[in-house]
Amino acid sequence: MQLRHLRGLLAAEPALRHSKSHEKSHDKSHDKSAEEHAVRARRVRAVVERLARVERAPLTIAETTVSVRDGLHRERLLLESSVRSSFHGTLLAPTDAAPTAPPGPAVLVLGGKNARLDQLTGDVPPDHPDRNVAEQLAHAGFVTLSFDHGIGGALDAGRRAGRDEGTLLAHAFALTGRSLLGALTGDALGALDVLTAHPLVDPRRVGLFGHSLGAAVALHTALLCGREGVPLCAASHVGSYQALYERLLTGHEGAVLPGILEYADLPDLYGALAPAPLQLQYGTADSYLEPADARAAADTVREAYAAAGAEAEVHGLPMGHGTHVGHAADFFTRTLAEPAARGPQVPAQRIHFEVSERRAVLDRVDAALASGILTQGPQVARFEELARPWTGADAAAVASGSAALEIALRVIGVAGRTVLVPVNTFFATAAAAVRAGAAVRFVDIELDGLGMDPDALRAALDRHPDTAAVLPVHIGGIVAPSLDALLAQCEQRGIPVVEDAAHAFGATLDRRPAGGFGRFGAFSFFPTKVAISGEGGLLSAASAADLEQVRRWRDHGKSAPGSTLHDRPGGNWRLSELHAAVGTVDLERFSRTLAARRALAARYDALLADVPGVRPHTVPAAAGSNYYKYLAYLHPDAPLDRPLLKKRLRKRHGVSLAGEVYDHLLCDHPQFASQRRQDAADGPFHRARWFARHHIALPLYPSLTEADQLRVVAALRSELP
Ligand SMILES: *Cc1c(COP(=O)(O)O)cnc(C)c1O
């Protein structure tokens, strides 16, 4: 046995451990430690999610058989899952609750390795007095659901030849990079959804109970269910992995995620649940545990809860490897008396990568690290190739959207001359021109497509005959039909156009992609944008010669590829392979991203049609918006206090609006204070000012659900006059 080797490995401090120095320091404010706890808890959840690789397949109820016995309403369910075919579950409810009483509190009951469904639910006499937990909790007033975990009884004894079925399953899952615990947790997450959606159940009052292996599953279910505040009672499952798997050898292979101990030990996982209600029970006469180790583990959990400003309830009881159902029932009675789970929040923005996408990024980063090619390598080449269908012209990857704008202006050579930008845009549009040595002048917008107003542009071009470039911005992902007039005017005067397409990856005008209209198109892959790489940009160019210039500017201005001579003041505007690893994964899913955004926008259109206080921005028919922003206007008669509205939506409804595009005009930024006199001559920018003041942007991102959208619209309806 390589026990000594193993001992060393198991003794290593997990990376996400609560740090001792921090525990000891009393000078830190409570808020600080709560914040640190929240950060660590999020990281623990993210690691658990990655290692568990749960295949989330919705469970459906294929058959229901209802009976009433011993004062309980019983539903025997045949549950169907596309990942593991069908299996049985049993729902119990107090008879006085069915069928007319209001929906009540509920508990998902997960038994241990040897627990059989019919014993948990009292369909057959339990082999142990506390085995029928589900039945006892139902008698205590809770709807319960338990199901057959499927790790016993499938193989006949001959074939098993004395081997443990759970062990055999765990080995086979390990072969696929998955785990038995991940599979069990997937079942439990599906069952939690079934229970939550049941007509007898109040969806905000649902808790989790687990015993032994079932407690491990309940713990991981609580970590991964995405609902905050779900109460968990875990019986006979506390200690350190070191004690359970090396000293006592009582740990089950279905109770751990392979690789977890590099990040967190068992008490850290429980601690990550804070401040959700938690009850831990352990027996001081349990031969599966070491009482001292269990106590120490419970103390670690308590510390994590204290850091989060909450309390974990721990019962060390004179029992063996069992459950004190009375304590469990008390716990749920207290914690489920009121809605426990925090109502869903709709954030302004959610950057979401599926676990499979995160794994793809990690694989690509690993390939880059293993090859030593960390920048300007195969990932960047692939990033440029994947972007090609969306950019309207060939493009070169660069470090950011701002770098893309600056390089375009450097290639054109704007120094000492004027660059025209819309007065309503992000600061970076103008800042790039300033850095490239130009004087920036502002132009008003039109209110249909939010592009530069053609008449205002004509006036500006007349007033500034030294204009070296015009930078239209596709605000909110709309390529304005007024772009045609702009292009015609610029062509007539021989002035190059640089599209600031930072908002507009995937957007079109008359089916032609943004980035393909001007001499250059600059895209950003900053995390808030529609396509993302962390930091990153892309510069499309209509001509191959220009694109070649872009490649030299981005690489310190080399006079030729690979040369050590430099003929222009280029910069380090390269994209790294590591960012390209993120960007390629995001681009591979981009057609789904775009379709999702458009479907969400169409649903907002429909939902808002009968909300009197708000009017969606009508996207011009020729524009295929990518809905970087879903823009709307509040009723013109309603005196608008946008900050107050946003605060009320957040505080009262958990709904955060997205950021505006934009709330300040460029001419009002301190950076441009010194040119106010000239700006006044170019102004007064009435339309841009009206837009900046009156629009709002609703949250819109691919992971937004229909339920989220209904919440947003209901919140608006109740806050608008
Ligand atoms: C985001 C953005 C940029 C800058 O992009 P970065 O990648 O952050 O440098 C430029 N212009 C507009 C309109 C933007 O929204």
The ligand as a MOL file (V3000), in Angstrom:
LIG
                    3D

  0  0  0     0  0            999 V3000
M  V30 BEGIN CTAB
M  V30 COUNTS 15 15 0 0 0
M  V30 BEGIN ATOM
M  V30 1 C -16.1620 49.1230 -25.0280 0
M  V30 2 C -16.0540 50.1710 -26.0200 0
M  V30 3 C -14.8190 50.5640 -26.5480 0
M  V30 4 C -13.5040 50.0970 -25.9780 0
M  V30 5 O -13.3040 48.7260 -25.9830 0
M  V30 6 P -12.2050 48.0900 -24.9970 0
M  V30 7 O -12.0860 46.7070 -25.4860 0
M  V30 8 O -12.7470 48.2160 -23.6190 0
M  V30 9 O -10.9540 48.8730 -25.1620 0
M  V30 10 C -14.8090 51.5050 -27.5440 0
M  V30 11 N -15.9510 52.0370 -27.9990 0
M  V30 12 C -17.1560 51.6970 -27.5110 0
M  V30 13 C -18.3830 52.3290 -28.0730 0
M  V30 14 C -17.2370 50.7760 -26.4940 0
M  V30 15 O -18.4450 50.4560 -25.9810 0
M  V30 END ATOM
M  V30 BEGIN BOND
M  V30 1 1 1 2
M  V30 2 1 2 3
M  V30 3 2 2 14
M  V30 4 1 3 4
M  V30 5 2 3 10
M  V30 6 1 4 5
M  V30 7 1 5 6
M  V30 8 2 6 7
M  V30 9 1 6 8
M  V30 10 1 6 9
M  V30 11 1 10 11
M  V30 12 2 11 12
M  V30 13 1 12 13
M  V30 14 1 12 14
M  V30 15 1 14 15
M  V30 END BOND
M  V30 END CTAB
M  END
